[in-house]
């Protein structure tokens, strides 16, 4: 739902003197709040309404859930405003979309409780448990998660919230990201439901709407994590290799993917100790072919008694 609010003021502060005509208002639904996005360019407004879940604002009480107002102004070059304060101007379409997506993601990541950390991971529901794919950008975690989801259901990507006391991940309704070089997967999805950005480390990338895949679950915690996979894409690998990760290497692998209000310590140790009890498998997977890697992982987990 994209609402045209006509001639209106975006806020009553510094921006109040500038009136905006035919501005599109998109209330983006998050798990605990609503983000209001105002966009002058109708094509960008339509794109955001396809990529995100749009909230249905009906009563005054709904407005209490509004967290932030983001404005994308102009038809190019663009400006980005947040709560009436200019953030950047003179931007092209890709740059303003990149900055807006970063702002939305940062808002999501700031909504943590005492026992939560943001985990840079993709996750799949598989035989009653979660399989989390953890790694740096470019490691292939999103690609292998999406491919492995043929054996289960895709849960989420990017904004994973890890509760270390429950041993479970939940995901906000945030799109998943694919690199521009991932031609095979990109061809499977509707281009009109993608937002092109410029990844600072890997160049062009695309955020793809969660509605493009059969996603399992919602923003609440559900299945427990049964396995954490550390994928490593290696174009020189002749075959997929899967090995149980050594316990001594886990803190480095886990800590590198975690972000929280405080440095993980006792809570992280409690989570890692779950693997000693046989609750969680930690696996190193090296691959060159994502389809083969997914099939091998399915066989491996089956042999482990899943």
KEKOL-161824 format. One record per residue (C-alpha): residue number from 1; residue in one letter; x, y, z. Coordinates in Angstrom, 1 decimal, always signed. Layout:
// residues N
<pt nr="NUM" rest="A" c1="X" c2="Y" c3="Z"/>
...
//
This chain:
// residues 306
<pt nr="1" rest="X" c1="+0.0" c2="+0.0" c3="+0.0"/>
<pt nr="2" rest="X" c1="+1.5" c2="+3.3" c3="-1.1"/>
<pt nr="3" rest="X" c1="-0.4" c2="+6.4" c3="+0.1"/>
<pt nr="4" rest="X" c1="-0.2" c2="+9.7" c3="-1.7"/>
<pt nr="5" rest="X" c1="-0.4" c2="+12.3" c3="+1.0"/>
<pt nr="6" rest="X" c1="-0.7" c2="+15.3" c3="-1.3"/>
<pt nr="7" rest="X" c1="+0.9" c2="+18.6" c3="-0.3"/>
<pt nr="8" rest="X" c1="+2.1" c2="+18.1" c3="+3.2"/>
<pt nr="9" rest="X" c1="+5.0" c2="+18.7" c3="+5.6"/>
<pt nr="10" rest="X" c1="+7.2" c2="+15.7" c3="+6.5"/>
<pt nr="11" rest="X" c1="+7.8" c2="+16.9" c3="+10.0"/>
<pt nr="12" rest="X" c1="+7.4" c2="+20.0" c3="+12.1"/>
<pt nr="13" rest="X" c1="+11.1" c2="+20.6" c3="+12.7"/>
<pt nr="14" rest="X" c1="+13.8" c2="+22.0" c3="+10.4"/>
<pt nr="15" rest="X" c1="+12.1" c2="+20.4" c3="+7.4"/>
<pt nr="16" rest="X" c1="+8.8" c2="+22.2" c3="+8.2"/>
<pt nr="17" rest="X" c1="+9.3" c2="+25.1" c3="+5.9"/>
<pt nr="18" rest="X" c1="+9.7" c2="+23.0" c3="+2.8"/>
<pt nr="19" rest="X" c1="+6.4" c2="+21.6" c3="+1.4"/>
<pt nr="20" rest="X" c1="+6.4" c2="+18.5" c3="-0.7"/>
<pt nr="21" rest="X" c1="+3.9" c2="+17.8" c3="-3.5"/>
<pt nr="22" rest="X" c1="+2.6" c2="+14.4" c3="-4.4"/>
<pt nr="23" rest="X" c1="+4.8" c2="+12.6" c3="-2.0"/>
<pt nr="24" rest="X" c1="+4.4" c2="+8.9" c3="-1.5"/>
<pt nr="25" rest="X" c1="+4.2" c2="+7.5" c3="+2.1"/>
<pt nr="26" rest="X" c1="+5.1" c2="+3.9" c3="+2.7"/>
<pt nr="27" rest="X" c1="+4.8" c2="+2.6" c3="+6.3"/>
<pt nr="28" rest="X" c1="+7.2" c2="-0.3" c3="+6.5"/>
<pt nr="29" rest="X" c1="+6.1" c2="-3.0" c3="+9.0"/>
<pt nr="30" rest="X" c1="+8.8" c2="-4.2" c3="+11.4"/>
<pt nr="31" rest="X" c1="+8.3" c2="-6.7" c3="+14.2"/>
<pt nr="32" rest="X" c1="+8.0" c2="-4.1" c3="+17.0"/>
<pt nr="33" rest="X" c1="+7.5" c2="-0.8" c3="+15.2"/>
<pt nr="34" rest="X" c1="+6.7" c2="+0.9" c3="+11.9"/>
<pt nr="35" rest="X" c1="+9.2" c2="+2.9" c3="+9.8"/>
<pt nr="36" rest="X" c1="+7.7" c2="+5.7" c3="+7.8"/>
<pt nr="37" rest="X" c1="+9.3" c2="+6.2" c3="+4.4"/>
<pt nr="38" rest="X" c1="+8.4" c2="+9.2" c3="+2.3"/>
<pt nr="39" rest="X" c1="+9.4" c2="+9.1" c3="-1.4"/>
<pt nr="40" rest="X" c1="+8.9" c2="+11.7" c3="-4.1"/>
<pt nr="41" rest="X" c1="+9.8" c2="+9.5" c3="-7.0"/>
<pt nr="42" rest="X" c1="+6.8" c2="+7.2" c3="-7.6"/>
<pt nr="43" rest="X" c1="+9.0" c2="+4.4" c3="-9.2"/>
<pt nr="44" rest="X" c1="+11.1" c2="+4.2" c3="-6.1"/>
<pt nr="45" rest="X" c1="+8.0" c2="+4.3" c3="-3.9"/>
<pt nr="46" rest="X" c1="+6.5" c2="+1.4" c3="-5.8"/>
<pt nr="47" rest="X" c1="+9.8" c2="-0.6" c3="-5.5"/>
<pt nr="48" rest="X" c1="+9.9" c2="-0.2" c3="-1.7"/>
<pt nr="49" rest="X" c1="+6.2" c2="-1.3" c3="-1.4"/>
<pt nr="50" rest="X" c1="+7.1" c2="-4.5" c3="-3.3"/>
<pt nr="51" rest="X" c1="+10.3" c2="-5.2" c3="-1.3"/>
<pt nr="52" rest="X" c1="+8.9" c2="-4.7" c3="+2.2"/>
<pt nr="53" rest="X" c1="+5.8" c2="-5.7" c3="+4.1"/>
<pt nr="54" rest="X" c1="+3.7" c2="-2.5" c3="+4.2"/>
<pt nr="55" rest="X" c1="+1.9" c2="-1.7" c3="+7.5"/>
<pt nr="56" rest="X" c1="-1.8" c2="-1.0" c3="+7.6"/>
<pt nr="57" rest="X" c1="-2.1" c2="+2.3" c3="+9.7"/>
<pt nr="58" rest="X" c1="-5.8" c2="+2.7" c3="+10.7"/>
<pt nr="59" rest="X" c1="-5.9" c2="+4.4" c3="+14.1"/>
<pt nr="60" rest="X" c1="-4.1" c2="+6.9" c3="+16.2"/>
<pt nr="61" rest="X" c1="-2.7" c2="+4.1" c3="+18.4"/>
<pt nr="62" rest="X" c1="-0.9" c2="+2.8" c3="+15.3"/>
<pt nr="63" rest="X" c1="+1.1" c2="+6.0" c3="+15.1"/>
<pt nr="64" rest="X" c1="+2.6" c2="+5.3" c3="+18.5"/>
<pt nr="65" rest="X" c1="+4.6" c2="+2.5" c3="+16.9"/>
<pt nr="66" rest="X" c1="+6.3" c2="+4.8" c3="+14.4"/>
<pt nr="67" rest="X" c1="+10.0" c2="+4.9" c3="+15.0"/>
<pt nr="68" rest="X" c1="+11.6" c2="+7.0" c3="+12.3"/>
<pt nr="69" rest="X" c1="+10.8" c2="+9.0" c3="+9.2"/>
<pt nr="70" rest="X" c1="+13.1" c2="+8.6" c3="+6.2"/>
<pt nr="71" rest="X" c1="+12.6" c2="+10.9" c3="+3.1"/>
<pt nr="72" rest="X" c1="+14.0" c2="+10.3" c3="-0.3"/>
<pt nr="73" rest="X" c1="+13.5" c2="+13.5" c3="-2.1"/>
<pt nr="74" rest="X" c1="+13.7" c2="+14.5" c3="-5.8"/>
<pt nr="75" rest="X" c1="+13.8" c2="+12.6" c3="-9.1"/>
<pt nr="76" rest="X" c1="+17.6" c2="+12.6" c3="-9.4"/>
<pt nr="77" rest="X" c1="+19.9" c2="+13.8" c3="-8.1"/>
<pt nr="78" rest="X" c1="+18.3" c2="+12.6" c3="-4.9"/>
<pt nr="79" rest="X" c1="+18.5" c2="+13.7" c3="-1.3"/>
<pt nr="80" rest="X" c1="+18.1" c2="+11.6" c3="+1.9"/>
<pt nr="81" rest="X" c1="+16.6" c2="+13.1" c3="+5.0"/>
<pt nr="82" rest="X" c1="+16.0" c2="+11.3" c3="+8.4"/>
<pt nr="83" rest="X" c1="+13.6" c2="+12.9" c3="+10.9"/>
<pt nr="84" rest="X" c1="+13.9" c2="+16.2" c3="+9.2"/>
<pt nr="85" rest="X" c1="+17.7" c2="+16.3" c3="+9.1"/>
<pt nr="86" rest="X" c1="+19.5" c2="+16.1" c3="+5.7"/>
<pt nr="87" rest="X" c1="+21.9" c2="+13.1" c3="+5.6"/>
<pt nr="88" rest="X" c1="+23.1" c2="+13.3" c3="+2.0"/>
<pt nr="89" rest="X" c1="+22.4" c2="+15.0" c3="-1.3"/>
<pt nr="90" rest="X" c1="+23.4" c2="+14.9" c3="-4.9"/>
<pt nr="91" rest="X" c1="+22.9" c2="+11.1" c3="-5.0"/>
<pt nr="92" rest="X" c1="+22.1" c2="+9.0" c3="-8.0"/>
<pt nr="93" rest="X" c1="+19.4" c2="+6.3" c3="-7.8"/>
<pt nr="94" rest="X" c1="+21.7" c2="+3.5" c3="-6.7"/>
<pt nr="95" rest="X" c1="+23.4" c2="+5.6" c3="-4.1"/>
<pt nr="96" rest="X" c1="+20.2" c2="+6.8" c3="-2.5"/>
<pt nr="97" rest="X" c1="+18.8" c2="+3.3" c3="-2.4"/>
<pt nr="98" rest="X" c1="+22.0" c2="+2.0" c3="-0.9"/>
<pt nr="99" rest="X" c1="+21.9" c2="+4.6" c3="+1.8"/>
<pt nr="100" rest="X" c1="+18.2" c2="+4.2" c3="+2.6"/>
<pt nr="101" rest="X" c1="+18.6" c2="+0.4" c3="+2.9"/>
<pt nr="102" rest="X" c1="+21.5" c2="+0.9" c3="+5.3"/>
<pt nr="103" rest="X" c1="+19.4" c2="+3.3" c3="+7.4"/>
<pt nr="104" rest="X" c1="+16.6" c2="+0.8" c3="+7.6"/>
<pt nr="105" rest="X" c1="+18.9" c2="-2.1" c3="+8.5"/>
<pt nr="106" rest="X" c1="+20.6" c2="-0.1" c3="+11.2"/>
<pt nr="107" rest="X" c1="+17.2" c2="+0.7" c3="+12.7"/>
<pt nr="108" rest="X" c1="+16.4" c2="-3.0" c3="+12.8"/>
<pt nr="109" rest="X" c1="+19.8" c2="-3.9" c3="+14.4"/>
<pt nr="110" rest="X" c1="+19.4" c2="-1.3" c3="+17.1"/>
<pt nr="111" rest="X" c1="+16.3" c2="-3.2" c3="+18.5"/>
<pt nr="112" rest="X" c1="+18.1" c2="-5.7" c3="+20.7"/>
<pt nr="113" rest="X" c1="+17.4" c2="-7.0" c3="+24.2"/>
<pt nr="114" rest="X" c1="+19.9" c2="-8.2" c3="+26.9"/>
<pt nr="115" rest="X" c1="+20.2" c2="-11.7" c3="+25.6"/>
<pt nr="116" rest="X" c1="+20.2" c2="-10.9" c3="+21.9"/>
<pt nr="117" rest="X" c1="+22.9" c2="-10.5" c3="+19.3"/>
<pt nr="118" rest="X" c1="+22.6" c2="-9.7" c3="+15.6"/>
<pt nr="119" rest="X" c1="+24.0" c2="-12.7" c3="+13.7"/>
<pt nr="120" rest="X" c1="+25.2" c2="-12.2" c3="+10.1"/>
<pt nr="121" rest="X" c1="+23.7" c2="-15.4" c3="+9.0"/>
<pt nr="122" rest="X" c1="+21.2" c2="-17.0" c3="+6.6"/>
<pt nr="123" rest="X" c1="+18.9" c2="-19.7" c3="+8.1"/>
<pt nr="124" rest="X" c1="+16.8" c2="-22.6" c3="+6.8"/>
<pt nr="125" rest="X" c1="+14.2" c2="-24.7" c3="+8.6"/>
<pt nr="126" rest="X" c1="+15.2" c2="-28.3" c3="+8.1"/>
<pt nr="127" rest="X" c1="+13.4" c2="-31.3" c3="+9.7"/>
<pt nr="128" rest="X" c1="+12.3" c2="-29.4" c3="+12.8"/>
<pt nr="129" rest="X" c1="+15.5" c2="-27.5" c3="+13.4"/>
<pt nr="130" rest="X" c1="+17.3" c2="-24.5" c3="+12.1"/>
<pt nr="131" rest="X" c1="+20.4" c2="-24.7" c3="+10.0"/>
<pt nr="132" rest="X" c1="+22.3" c2="-21.4" c3="+10.2"/>
<pt nr="133" rest="X" c1="+24.8" c2="-20.4" c3="+7.5"/>
<pt nr="134" rest="X" c1="+27.4" c2="-18.1" c3="+9.0"/>
<pt nr="135" rest="X" c1="+30.2" c2="-16.2" c3="+7.3"/>
<pt nr="136" rest="X" c1="+31.5" c2="-13.0" c3="+5.9"/>
<pt nr="137" rest="X" c1="+30.0" c2="-11.3" c3="+2.9"/>
<pt nr="138" rest="X" c1="+31.0" c2="-13.2" c3="-0.2"/>
<pt nr="139" rest="X" c1="+31.4" c2="-16.6" c3="+1.6"/>
<pt nr="140" rest="X" c1="+28.3" c2="-18.0" c3="-0.2"/>
<pt nr="141" rest="X" c1="+26.1" c2="-18.3" c3="+2.8"/>
<pt nr="142" rest="X" c1="+23.0" c2="-16.7" c3="+1.2"/>
<pt nr="143" rest="X" c1="+23.5" c2="-18.8" c3="-2.0"/>
<pt nr="144" rest="X" c1="+23.8" c2="-22.1" c3="-0.2"/>
<pt nr="145" rest="X" c1="+20.9" c2="-21.3" c3="+2.2"/>
<pt nr="146" rest="X" c1="+18.6" c2="-20.5" c3="-0.7"/>
<pt nr="147" rest="X" c1="+19.6" c2="-23.6" c3="-2.5"/>
<pt nr="148" rest="X" c1="+19.5" c2="-25.8" c3="+0.6"/>
<pt nr="149" rest="X" c1="+16.0" c2="-24.5" c3="+1.3"/>
<pt nr="150" rest="X" c1="+14.7" c2="-27.0" c3="-1.4"/>
<pt nr="151" rest="X" c1="+15.1" c2="-29.6" c3="+1.4"/>
<pt nr="152" rest="X" c1="+13.2" c2="-27.4" c3="+3.9"/>
<pt nr="153" rest="X" c1="+12.1" c2="-23.8" c3="+4.0"/>
<pt nr="154" rest="X" c1="+14.0" c2="-20.6" c3="+3.9"/>
<pt nr="155" rest="X" c1="+13.7" c2="-18.5" c3="+7.1"/>
<pt nr="156" rest="X" c1="+15.7" c2="-15.4" c3="+6.6"/>
<pt nr="157" rest="X" c1="+19.0" c2="-13.6" c3="+5.7"/>
<pt nr="158" rest="X" c1="+21.0" c2="-10.6" c3="+6.9"/>
<pt nr="159" rest="X" c1="+19.1" c2="-9.4" c3="+10.0"/>
<pt nr="160" rest="X" c1="+19.1" c2="-12.6" c3="+12.1"/>
<pt nr="161" rest="X" c1="+18.6" c2="-12.0" c3="+15.9"/>
<pt nr="162" rest="X" c1="+20.3" c2="-14.7" c3="+18.0"/>
<pt nr="163" rest="X" c1="+18.9" c2="-15.4" c3="+21.4"/>
<pt nr="164" rest="X" c1="+21.8" c2="-17.1" c3="+23.2"/>
<pt nr="165" rest="X" c1="+19.7" c2="-18.5" c3="+26.0"/>
<pt nr="166" rest="X" c1="+17.2" c2="-20.1" c3="+23.7"/>
<pt nr="167" rest="X" c1="+19.6" c2="-21.1" c3="+21.0"/>
<pt nr="168" rest="X" c1="+17.3" c2="-19.8" c3="+18.3"/>
<pt nr="169" rest="X" c1="+17.3" c2="-17.2" c3="+15.5"/>
<pt nr="170" rest="X" c1="+14.5" c2="-14.9" c3="+14.5"/>
<pt nr="171" rest="X" c1="+14.3" c2="-12.7" c3="+11.5"/>
<pt nr="172" rest="X" c1="+12.8" c2="-9.3" c3="+10.7"/>
<pt nr="173" rest="X" c1="+10.9" c2="-9.0" c3="+7.4"/>
<pt nr="174" rest="X" c1="+14.0" c2="-7.8" c3="+5.7"/>
<pt nr="175" rest="X" c1="+14.9" c2="-8.8" c3="+2.1"/>
<pt nr="176" rest="X" c1="+17.8" c2="-11.1" c3="+1.3"/>
<pt nr="177" rest="X" c1="+20.9" c2="-9.9" c3="-0.6"/>
<pt nr="178" rest="X" c1="+22.5" c2="-11.4" c3="-3.6"/>
<pt nr="179" rest="X" c1="+25.7" c2="-10.3" c3="-5.4"/>
<pt nr="180" rest="X" c1="+25.4" c2="-9.2" c3="-9.0"/>
<pt nr="181" rest="X" c1="+27.8" c2="-12.1" c3="-10.0"/>
<pt nr="182" rest="X" c1="+25.3" c2="-14.7" c3="-8.7"/>
<pt nr="183" rest="X" c1="+23.6" c2="-14.9" c3="-12.1"/>
<pt nr="184" rest="X" c1="+22.0" c2="-18.3" c3="-11.7"/>
<pt nr="185" rest="X" c1="+20.0" c2="-17.3" c3="-8.6"/>
<pt nr="186" rest="X" c1="+19.2" c2="-13.8" c3="-9.7"/>
<pt nr="187" rest="X" c1="+17.6" c2="-15.2" c3="-12.8"/>
<pt nr="188" rest="X" c1="+15.1" c2="-17.1" c3="-10.7"/>
<pt nr="189" rest="X" c1="+13.6" c2="-14.0" c3="-9.1"/>
<pt nr="190" rest="X" c1="+11.4" c2="-11.2" c3="-10.4"/>
<pt nr="191" rest="X" c1="+13.6" c2="-8.2" c3="-11.2"/>
<pt nr="192" rest="X" c1="+10.8" c2="-5.8" c3="-10.3"/>
<pt nr="193" rest="X" c1="+11.1" c2="-7.0" c3="-6.7"/>
<pt nr="194" rest="X" c1="+14.8" c2="-6.2" c3="-6.4"/>
<pt nr="195" rest="X" c1="+16.6" c2="-3.1" c3="-5.1"/>
<pt nr="196" rest="X" c1="+20.0" c2="-2.5" c3="-6.7"/>
<pt nr="197" rest="X" c1="+22.7" c2="-1.2" c3="-4.3"/>
<pt nr="198" rest="X" c1="+26.4" c2="-0.7" c3="-4.3"/>
<pt nr="199" rest="X" c1="+28.1" c2="-3.1" c3="-1.8"/>
<pt nr="200" rest="X" c1="+31.2" c2="-1.4" c3="-0.4"/>
<pt nr="201" rest="X" c1="+33.2" c2="-4.6" c3="-0.6"/>
<pt nr="202" rest="X" c1="+31.8" c2="-6.6" c3="-3.5"/>
<pt nr="203" rest="X" c1="+30.3" c2="-4.0" c3="-5.9"/>
<pt nr="204" rest="X" c1="+26.8" c2="-4.3" c3="-7.3"/>
<pt nr="205" rest="X" c1="+24.3" c2="-6.3" c3="-5.3"/>
<pt nr="206" rest="X" c1="+20.5" c2="-6.7" c3="-5.1"/>
<pt nr="207" rest="X" c1="+18.1" c2="-6.9" c3="-2.2"/>
<pt nr="208" rest="X" c1="+15.3" c2="-9.4" c3="-3.2"/>
<pt nr="209" rest="X" c1="+11.9" c2="-9.4" c3="-1.6"/>
<pt nr="210" rest="X" c1="+11.3" c2="-12.3" c3="+0.9"/>
<pt nr="211" rest="X" c1="+8.0" c2="-12.9" c3="-1.0"/>
<pt nr="212" rest="X" c1="+10.1" c2="-14.4" c3="-3.8"/>
<pt nr="213" rest="X" c1="+10.8" c2="-17.5" c3="-1.7"/>
<pt nr="214" rest="X" c1="+8.7" c2="-19.7" c3="+0.5"/>
<pt nr="215" rest="X" c1="+9.7" c2="-18.3" c3="+3.9"/>
<pt nr="216" rest="X" c1="+9.1" c2="-20.2" c3="+7.1"/>
<pt nr="217" rest="X" c1="+8.0" c2="-18.5" c3="+10.3"/>
<pt nr="218" rest="X" c1="+7.8" c2="-14.9" c3="+11.4"/>
<pt nr="219" rest="X" c1="+9.5" c2="-12.4" c3="+13.6"/>
<pt nr="220" rest="X" c1="+9.3" c2="-14.6" c3="+16.7"/>
<pt nr="221" rest="X" c1="+11.6" c2="-17.3" c3="+17.9"/>
<pt nr="222" rest="X" c1="+10.7" c2="-20.8" c3="+16.8"/>
<pt nr="223" rest="X" c1="+12.8" c2="-23.9" c3="+16.1"/>
<pt nr="224" rest="X" c1="+16.1" c2="-24.3" c3="+17.9"/>
<pt nr="225" rest="X" c1="+19.4" c2="-24.2" c3="+16.0"/>
<pt nr="226" rest="X" c1="+20.6" c2="-27.7" c3="+15.1"/>
<pt nr="227" rest="X" c1="+23.6" c2="-26.8" c3="+13.0"/>
<pt nr="228" rest="X" c1="+25.8" c2="-23.9" c3="+12.2"/>
<pt nr="229" rest="X" c1="+27.5" c2="-24.1" c3="+8.9"/>
<pt nr="230" rest="X" c1="+30.6" c2="-22.1" c3="+8.0"/>
<pt nr="231" rest="X" c1="+30.5" c2="-22.1" c3="+4.2"/>
<pt nr="232" rest="X" c1="+33.5" c2="-21.3" c3="+2.1"/>
<pt nr="233" rest="X" c1="+33.0" c2="-20.8" c3="-1.6"/>
<pt nr="234" rest="X" c1="+36.2" c2="-22.0" c3="-3.4"/>
<pt nr="235" rest="X" c1="+36.0" c2="-22.0" c3="-7.3"/>
<pt nr="236" rest="X" c1="+39.1" c2="-24.3" c3="-7.3"/>
<pt nr="237" rest="X" c1="+37.4" c2="-27.0" c3="-5.1"/>
<pt nr="238" rest="X" c1="+37.0" c2="-30.2" c3="-7.1"/>
<pt nr="239" rest="X" c1="+34.4" c2="-31.6" c3="-4.7"/>
<pt nr="240" rest="X" c1="+32.3" c2="-30.5" c3="-1.8"/>
<pt nr="241" rest="X" c1="+34.0" c2="-31.2" c3="+1.6"/>
<pt nr="242" rest="X" c1="+32.1" c2="-31.2" c3="+4.9"/>
<pt nr="243" rest="X" c1="+33.9" c2="-31.6" c3="+8.2"/>
<pt nr="244" rest="X" c1="+33.0" c2="-30.9" c3="+11.8"/>
<pt nr="245" rest="X" c1="+34.6" c2="-27.7" c3="+13.0"/>
<pt nr="246" rest="X" c1="+37.1" c2="-27.9" c3="+15.8"/>
<pt nr="247" rest="X" c1="+35.7" c2="-26.5" c3="+19.1"/>
<pt nr="248" rest="X" c1="+38.8" c2="-24.3" c3="+19.5"/>
<pt nr="249" rest="X" c1="+38.0" c2="-22.5" c3="+16.2"/>
<pt nr="250" rest="X" c1="+34.4" c2="-21.7" c3="+17.1"/>
<pt nr="251" rest="X" c1="+34.8" c2="-18.5" c3="+19.1"/>
<pt nr="252" rest="X" c1="+36.5" c2="-16.8" c3="+16.2"/>
<pt nr="253" rest="X" c1="+34.0" c2="-18.1" c3="+13.7"/>
<pt nr="254" rest="X" c1="+31.0" c2="-17.1" c3="+15.8"/>
<pt nr="255" rest="X" c1="+32.3" c2="-13.8" c3="+17.2"/>
<pt nr="256" rest="X" c1="+33.1" c2="-12.6" c3="+13.7"/>
<pt nr="257" rest="X" c1="+29.4" c2="-12.8" c3="+12.8"/>
<pt nr="258" rest="X" c1="+27.9" c2="-11.4" c3="+16.1"/>
<pt nr="259" rest="X" c1="+27.0" c2="-7.8" c3="+16.9"/>
<pt nr="260" rest="X" c1="+25.5" c2="-6.8" c3="+20.2"/>
<pt nr="261" rest="X" c1="+25.2" c2="-4.0" c3="+22.7"/>
<pt nr="262" rest="X" c1="+28.0" c2="-5.5" c3="+24.7"/>
<pt nr="263" rest="X" c1="+30.9" c2="-7.8" c3="+24.0"/>
<pt nr="264" rest="X" c1="+29.6" c2="-11.4" c3="+24.1"/>
<pt nr="265" rest="X" c1="+31.0" c2="-13.2" c3="+27.1"/>
<pt nr="266" rest="X" c1="+29.1" c2="-15.5" c3="+29.5"/>
<pt nr="267" rest="X" c1="+26.0" c2="-15.7" c3="+27.2"/>
<pt nr="268" rest="X" c1="+28.2" c2="-16.6" c3="+24.2"/>
<pt nr="269" rest="X" c1="+30.0" c2="-19.3" c3="+26.3"/>
<pt nr="270" rest="X" c1="+26.6" c2="-20.7" c3="+27.3"/>
<pt nr="271" rest="X" c1="+25.6" c2="-20.9" c3="+23.7"/>
<pt nr="272" rest="X" c1="+28.8" c2="-22.5" c3="+22.6"/>
<pt nr="273" rest="X" c1="+28.7" c2="-25.1" c3="+25.4"/>
<pt nr="274" rest="X" c1="+25.5" c2="-26.4" c3="+23.9"/>
<pt nr="275" rest="X" c1="+27.6" c2="-28.0" c3="+21.1"/>
<pt nr="276" rest="X" c1="+29.4" c2="-30.1" c3="+23.8"/>
<pt nr="277" rest="X" c1="+26.1" c2="-31.6" c3="+24.7"/>
<pt nr="278" rest="X" c1="+25.5" c2="-32.6" c3="+21.1"/>
<pt nr="279" rest="X" c1="+22.8" c2="-30.1" c3="+20.6"/>
<pt nr="280" rest="X" c1="+24.4" c2="-28.2" c3="+17.8"/>
<pt nr="281" rest="X" c1="+26.6" c2="-29.3" c3="+15.0"/>
<pt nr="282" rest="X" c1="+29.3" c2="-26.9" c3="+13.8"/>
<pt nr="283" rest="X" c1="+30.3" c2="-27.7" c3="+10.2"/>
<pt nr="284" rest="X" c1="+33.0" c2="-26.4" c3="+7.8"/>
<pt nr="285" rest="X" c1="+31.7" c2="-26.7" c3="+4.2"/>
<pt nr="286" rest="X" c1="+34.0" c2="-25.9" c3="+1.2"/>
<pt nr="287" rest="X" c1="+32.4" c2="-25.9" c3="-2.2"/>
<pt nr="288" rest="X" c1="+32.5" c2="-24.7" c3="-5.8"/>
<pt nr="289" rest="X" c1="+29.0" c2="-25.9" c3="-6.8"/>
<pt nr="290" rest="X" c1="+26.2" c2="-24.7" c3="-4.6"/>
<pt nr="291" rest="X" c1="+23.7" c2="-27.4" c3="-5.8"/>
<pt nr="292" rest="X" c1="+26.2" c2="-30.1" c3="-5.0"/>
<pt nr="293" rest="X" c1="+27.0" c2="-28.6" c3="-1.7"/>
<pt nr="294" rest="X" c1="+23.3" c2="-28.5" c3="-0.7"/>
<pt nr="295" rest="X" c1="+22.8" c2="-32.1" c3="-1.7"/>
<pt nr="296" rest="X" c1="+25.9" c2="-33.2" c3="+0.2"/>
<pt nr="297" rest="X" c1="+24.8" c2="-31.3" c3="+3.3"/>
<pt nr="298" rest="X" c1="+21.4" c2="-33.0" c3="+3.1"/>
<pt nr="299" rest="X" c1="+23.1" c2="-36.4" c3="+3.0"/>
<pt nr="300" rest="X" c1="+25.5" c2="-35.5" c3="+5.8"/>
<pt nr="301" rest="X" c1="+22.7" c2="-34.4" c3="+8.2"/>
<pt nr="302" rest="X" c1="+20.7" c2="-37.5" c3="+7.4"/>
<pt nr="303" rest="X" c1="+23.6" c2="-39.7" c3="+8.3"/>
<pt nr="304" rest="X" c1="+23.9" c2="-37.7" c3="+11.5"/>
<pt nr="305" rest="X" c1="+20.5" c2="-38.9" c3="+12.4"/>
<pt nr="306" rest="X" c1="+18.4" c2="-35.9" c3="+11.4"/>
//
